[in-house]
């Protein structure tokens, strides 16, 4: 699951910050900050659902801003998927909304 979390964060930050003609954002980029695989692995081991949701939420908020906010078609769908992810209350229920987010941010990237 930590790889999926890292990938959603990476794709979100790519949407927010990557520009054509500049170096691509990679997993070891300083922009990733606390959104790398090891951090997510630690949060998962601790069962820190709020921490996971907070880190991914921060990245998704940046992506949402980059695609025009909730007033765009892409933004409304990303907002809905992010809300589903944030609504999860148990670690065991995180996987399905995470898969949906992963597929969506990958497709719009």
C-alpha positions, 0 to 999 in steps of 0.5 A: 500500500505504501507504494500506491500512496507514494505514487498518488502523492507523486502524480499529484505533485507532478500535476501541481509543479511539473512544467513542460521543458523542465526536469521531471519530478521524481520520487527522490525530489525534495518536493516529495517531502514527507510523501515518500514510501518510507514515511508511508510505511511508518504511518501504516505500521503505526496505524496512523490513518489521519497522518496518511490522509493528511499527507495525501490530502495535502498533495491532492489539494495542490493537484486540485488547484493545478487543474482549476479547482472544483469548478472544472470537470476534472476538479469535481471528480478529483474532489469527489475521489479525495472526499471518499479517501478522507472519509475512510475511518479504518485502515482496512478500508483505505485500499479501494479509494486509494486505487480509485485516486491512483487511477484518476491522477494517473489518467489526468497526468 
